[in-house]
């Protein structure tokens, strides 16, 4: 299975988790997914009243400079650890 196939399988698995992960885990998988699929952040930071948007932007911005392949590998590993700890539906 190629890296892209594993990444796509992990993206599907994350939607099948038995319960919602903690906020920190959600931000991590969001940031890794965006870095893996888009690359370095390419938007401006949301306004001061958009707390959720700013948290997501900040999480993705921290991944700046990480290669897309490395982000895919880390995303796959993170999803695997969430499946192991939370389980699937």
N, C-alpha and C positions, 0 to 999 in steps of 0.2 A: 504494500500500500504506500503510495507516495505521500509526501508531506502535505500536499494540498488535500488529498483524500482524507487523511487523518484529521486535518484541520476542519474540514466540512463535517466529518462525522462527530467531532467534538462540539461543533456549533449546534448540531442537531441534539446531541446528548444533553447539553446545558438547558434545553427547553423541556427536558423530561425529568428534571430533578424532583424528588419527592416533596421538597419544601423550598422556600426561597432562602438563598444563602444570606449571610450577614452583609450589611452594607459595604464593608471593606472588601469582601470577596466580590461583590457585584461590581464595584468600581474597578477592581483589578481585572476581572474578565472583560469588562467593557473596554478598558484602556488597551489591553493586549489584543482584543479583537480589532479595534480601530487601527492600531499600529500595524497589525498583520495584514489587514485588508486595504488600508488607505496609505499608510506610511506616516511620516512625521505630520504633526498637527498642522492644519491649513486654514484654521478659522480664527476669528478674534474671540477673546474671552467674553462670555456673556455678562450682562449687566449685574449690578450689585444685588438686585432683588431676586435674581434667578439662582437660588442656592443650589438646586439640583444640577442645573446646567454648569455652574462654576465648578462643582465637585467633579463632574464628569470631565470637563475641560482640563482641570488641574491634573487629574489622574492620567489622562492621555498625554498631556504635555510632559509629564515625568518620564515617559517612554521615548521622548525625542532622541533620535540618533540610533535607536535600536533597529537592527535590520528586520525586514519583514519575516524572513525565515526564522530568526531567533524568537520573534514575537509569536509566531505560529507554534513553535516548539514549547514555549512557556505557557501559551494558552492551552495547548493539548494537555500538558502536565497539570495545570491548575484545574481544568475540568475533570480530569481523572481523579484528582484528590478530592474534589467536591462530590463526585459520584461515590467514591469510597466512603466519605464521611456522612453524606446525606442520604444517598441511595436514589434510585429512580422510581418513578411512578409505576 
